[in-house]
Amino acid sequence: MSVLITTSIITAIGVFLAALLTLAERFLLDYGICKITINGDKIYQVRGGNHLLGSLQEQDIFIPSACGGRGSCGLCKVKVLEGGGPLLPTETPYLTKEEIENHTRLACQVKVRNDIEILIPEELFSIREYEAKVVNFKDLTYDIKLISLQLKGDETIDFVAGQYVQLKIPVYGNIKEEVYRAYSIASPESNKKQIDLIIRRVPKGIATTYIFDYLKKGDTIFFNGPYGDFYLRDSQREIIYIAGGSGLAPIKSMLHKMIEEGIDRKATFFFGCVSGRDLYFVEEMKSFEEKLPNFKFIPALSNPNPEDNWLGETGLITEVVDRHISSDGDYEAYLCGSPGMINASIKVLRSKGIPEELIFYDKF
Amino acid sequence: MYINPIVIFFASIFTSNIVLTNFLGMCSYLAISRDLKSSWGLGQAVIFVMTITTILNYLVYKYILVPAELEYLRYIVFIIVVAAFVQLLEMVLERFMPGLYYTLGIFLPLITVNCAILGVALFMVIREYTFIQSLAYGAGGGIGWALAIVALAGIREKVDETKIPKGLQGPGFALIVTGIMAMAFIGLSGIANIQ
């Protein structure tokens, strides 16, 4: 008998507290419908109580974010003019003094609790989610694949050469959560129906394991984009491209653009690999050299195997760059590759007197 | 023996400090004491939650558990009450006091499982405190905890600028400092004694 009483009292206390919390959540956290005004003219109605990043996503407005809203990448910056509440301690590490003064916030930390007014760059409106079919799958090297995605229906994508998209990796195998991973577009920007991505296998990587082991030709995949401010600047300076591994992708897209638009600037592309088996797209680069008389492709192997019969440049990409560019040129540099390679390359370029604001890069 | 609530209040801050004499609530005490600002934020949250949950637990104990002769269930019941209260508090603050929510809000979930909060409620039972005594003990315990973490954060901020052997950096050093602080607080034991 006493067992029953004990259990029922404990249950009663538990149920009472749970009911209290459920009621509180129902009434306290219901913010009703809130208005988000973007750039002064576009007004969206959303259900209050969620983070700004997610609320905007529901309205098909995609703010770039690499961490998926955990507040660890600091990319989803927007200007909140009104209704954002005070700055949170979770945001301050990612904002500079100037940004704090001009009301920049992280969209993944600001909650929509009332009508809110924000400013976002106009080009973010062209960021959307696309549905695409995998139409081509090609091995470029032993660990790098080219995949071509054709947009479904009569959808088209407008992007600038050098930008990237985020592939949505669905739930598969042991992976219980969708993830997004960013890949640069390698195809020409004139092709608005189909994009090419160059993807290098990351051992045990969630996204690349899916792409290499699960994804097949003919499958449907979703991506959103385009993102990024890594694109060719309009100037007459000589261009230095530096890439390693799959970092060739955005640079290939920029080279297509140069051919299509007849941009005849002097340009050199330094492509760093370990040995012959990492090299790819050499033929394409040769054909670019023919179409662009002022363009030069310089592949470099840091550790060529004897069977490669390598006659080209050897050494780390930074050493090769150091040998080829002079200290008194008027250069503009575009870098894409691993953080290690980019940081080392920036050092070399700075030592050649290239100012920081003329070095553009995409780290991954 | 009935102890004056005022004595309990001061004793629980200085001579029976929950951190420095009982070494309770160590996880958040060690983790959040790296800078003064956040340690003060957490300290305020603990003062607030500890005072109110001690009262709540007193009422639950006296009017539900004792009449039903279920005193032995106090561990589970106290923890549930604390967890539910912190949740509720978070929602109320978010809705009605956004300013306070932004200063305390991020610390509240940390407190749910802070053993100092449960410890105070359990000591209150063992020492058979009355309602007023429990109130004084809860508030004093919270202030004492806040005092200890703010003092430790102050010391750690100063020490951060000096060289410490690698193996002692972080929690190791914080525990040594806490030990020395505890000894220093013994010097106050003439004021009042409740243990």
Interface residues (C-beta under 8 A of the other chain):
Chain A: I5 T6 I9 I10 I13 G14 L17 A18 L20 L21 A24 E25 L28 L29 G85 P86 L88 P89 T90 R113
Chain B: S38 V60 I64 A68 L70 L73 I76 V77 I80 V81 A84 Q87 L88 M91 V92 E94 R95 P98 G99 Y102 I106
